[in-house]
Amino acid sequence: MLILRWKSHTTRHVQLFSANMGRQLDIHLHTKWGNEMRLQDRVAIVTGSGSGIRKTMVKRFTEEGASVVIADINQEAVDTVVRELKEAGRTALGFKVDVTNRSELKELMKTTASKFGRIDILVNNAGVTRNRPFQTMNGEDWDFVLRVDLKGVFYCVQAVAEYMINQRYGKIVNISSTLGTGTTPGVGSGTYNYAAAKAGVIQLTKTLARELGPHGINVNCVAPGNVGKSTFHSTRTPQEMEKHLALRRSLTVLNRTGTLEEIANAVLFLVSDESSFISGQLLCVDGGRTDRM
Ligand SMILES: NC(=O)c1ccc[n+]([C@@H]2O[C@H](COP(=O)([O-])OP(=O)(O)OC[C@H]3O[C@@H](n4cnc5c(N)ncnc54)[C@H](O)[C@@H]3O)[C@@H](O)[C@H]2O)c1
């Protein structure tokens, strides 16, 4: 006779017990049921929008039980993502915001907290590029990218901090880039401003982790490698893009580009309680880039 024992509804741990053989088999199920989703009842703000990484990320968050706030400078993109999520039966709120504008960020946090009662997660994903040949990059190009990609991250964390400190709980993930971790011949040419900003995000993560850790807030950083034909490379012709992707593939130990889901899964881990003892860390999700190893 086989007896099935439910060891725990929260750990998905069941035991099969064979009475006549006196043997027991422990099984950890990889299915979800009941209310054991990884972000159950969490409230997450994700900055940046469009059809890129963020869209996949918020979808994953809502699948795991979170309510999400779509915060982007592009109203149309905000409306589209919120509509899609609501059609799928998820809880989502849209907010048009410029991450470099402190008063708009204050409003974002206030509105989120009054609608949902708390703010558990912030993902600083908004980003811009303005690549230029070395001699022609001017101060405006430099300031534009540094303002959004680096100062914007700091402003967002400053704005959310009081809410997370008050509840003594918070998960912050900043999105950097492998271009902020090293250089490669033929990759990232003209990205002086972007690479500097993304490198800054890594060190900013560490200082913020130190500042906010005593308040129960984890701050980590994800550096995505190349994830295929994103809007980030739209200045290239199709032929240039193919050449570029072939080079990027050859630079990884896994010999391929990544997927948006693979980035989203890494961020999901860092905003869930599975990573509760991790803070101030950089997680490179890049297929093992050989130029960094
Ligand atoms: N796609 C890649 O291959 C890749 C690789 C490494 C790192 N990243 C990083 O991942 C993040 C997302 O990349 P993506 O490919 O999804 O980009 P994306 O262009 O699809 O999305 C970026 C979003 O940021 C928003 N945004 C721009 N300025 C803003 C501002 N001032 N305030 C609020 N929102 C603003 C844009 O409207 C856009 O929706 C970025 O931080 C990027 O640097 C991407």
The ligand as an SDF file (V2000), in Angstrom:
LIG
                    3D

 44 48  0  0  0  0  0  0  0  0999 V2000
   18.2960   44.9090  -23.9330 N   0  0  0  0  0  0  0  0  0  0  0  0
   19.5410   44.6060  -23.6490 C   0  0  0  0  0  0  0  0  0  0  0  0
   20.2280   43.8760  -24.3710 O   0  0  0  0  0  0  0  0  0  0  0  0
   20.1530   45.1440  -22.3740 C   0  0  0  0  0  0  0  0  0  0  0  0
   21.4380   44.7130  -22.0420 C   0  0  0  0  0  0  0  0  0  0  0  0
   22.0100   45.2000  -20.8580 C   0  0  0  0  0  0  0  0  0  0  0  0
   21.2900   46.0680  -20.0500 C   0  0  0  0  0  0  0  0  0  0  0  0
   20.0420   46.4800  -20.4080 N   0  0  0  0  0  0  0  0  0  0  0  0
   19.3390   47.3880  -19.4990 C   0  0  0  0  0  0  0  0  0  0  0  0
   18.0540   46.8520  -19.2270 O   0  0  0  0  0  0  0  0  0  0  0  0
   17.1130   47.9110  -19.0340 C   0  0  0  0  0  0  0  0  0  0  0  0
   15.9330   47.7170  -19.9660 C   0  0  0  0  0  0  0  0  0  0  0  0
   16.3870   47.5530  -21.2760 O   0  0  0  0  0  0  0  0  0  0  0  0
   15.3850   47.3040  -22.4920 P   0  0  0  0  0  0  0  0  0  0  0  0
   16.1600   46.6660  -23.5530 O   0  0  0  0  0  0  0  0  0  0  0  0
   14.1360   46.6550  -21.9870 O   0  0  0  0  0  0  0  0  0  0  0  0
   15.0960   48.8040  -22.9230 O   0  0  0  0  0  0  0  0  0  0  0  0
   13.8100   49.5240  -23.5510 P   0  0  0  0  0  0  0  0  0  0  0  0
   14.3060   50.6450  -24.3750 O   0  0  0  0  0  0  0  0  0  0  0  0
   12.8710   48.5400  -24.1720 O   0  0  0  0  0  0  0  0  0  0  0  0
   13.1110   50.1300  -22.2520 O   0  0  0  0  0  0  0  0  0  0  0  0
   13.6170   51.2650  -21.5780 C   0  0  0  0  0  0  0  0  0  0  0  0
   12.4160   52.0570  -21.0650 C   0  0  0  0  0  0  0  0  0  0  0  0
   12.8650   53.1280  -20.2460 O   0  0  0  0  0  0  0  0  0  0  0  0
   11.9370   54.1980  -20.4330 C   0  0  0  0  0  0  0  0  0  0  0  0
   12.5440   55.4680  -20.0500 N   0  0  0  0  0  0  0  0  0  0  0  0
   13.5090   56.1520  -20.7170 C   0  0  0  0  0  0  0  0  0  0  0  0
   13.7830   57.3090  -20.0670 N   0  0  0  0  0  0  0  0  0  0  0  0
   12.9770   57.3470  -18.9790 C   0  0  0  0  0  0  0  0  0  0  0  0
   12.7910   58.2700  -17.9170 C   0  0  0  0  0  0  0  0  0  0  0  0
   13.5030   59.4100  -17.8430 N   0  0  0  0  0  0  0  0  0  0  0  0
   11.8710   58.0000  -16.9700 N   0  0  0  0  0  0  0  0  0  0  0  0
   11.1450   56.8840  -17.0230 C   0  0  0  0  0  0  0  0  0  0  0  0
   11.2640   55.9540  -17.9970 N   0  0  0  0  0  0  0  0  0  0  0  0
   12.1790   56.1900  -18.9650 C   0  0  0  0  0  0  0  0  0  0  0  0
   11.6120   54.1640  -21.9230 C   0  0  0  0  0  0  0  0  0  0  0  0
   10.3910   54.8240  -22.2010 O   0  0  0  0  0  0  0  0  0  0  0  0
   11.5680   52.6770  -22.2020 C   0  0  0  0  0  0  0  0  0  0  0  0
   10.2380   52.2170  -22.1120 O   0  0  0  0  0  0  0  0  0  0  0  0
   17.8830   49.2060  -19.2920 C   0  0  0  0  0  0  0  0  0  0  0  0
   18.2840   49.7560  -18.0550 O   0  0  0  0  0  0  0  0  0  0  0  0
   19.0980   48.7490  -20.0940 C   0  0  0  0  0  0  0  0  0  0  0  0
   20.1910   49.5940  -19.9030 O   0  0  0  0  0  0  0  0  0  0  0  0
   19.4600   46.0290  -21.5590 C   0  0  0  0  0  0  0  0  0  0  0  0
  1  2  1  0
  2  3  2  0
  2  4  1  0
  4  5  1  0
  4 44  2  0
  5  6  2  0
  6  7  1  0
  7  8  2  0
  8  9  1  0
  8 44  1  0
  9 10  1  0
  9 42  1  0
 10 11  1  0
 11 12  1  0
 11 40  1  0
 12 13  1  0
 13 14  1  0
 14 15  2  0
 14 16  1  0
 14 17  1  0
 17 18  1  0
 18 19  2  0
 18 20  1  0
 18 21  1  0
 21 22  1  0
 22 23  1  0
 23 24  1  0
 23 38  1  0
 24 25  1  0
 25 26  1  0
 25 36  1  0
 26 27  1  0
 26 35  1  0
 27 28  2  0
 28 29  1  0
 29 30  1  0
 29 35  2  0
 30 31  1  0
 30 32  2  0
 32 33  1  0
 33 34  2  0
 34 35  1  0
 36 37  1  0
 36 38  1  0
 38 39  1  0
 40 41  1  0
 40 42  1  0
 42 43  1  0
M  CHG  2   8   1  16  -1
M  END
$$$$
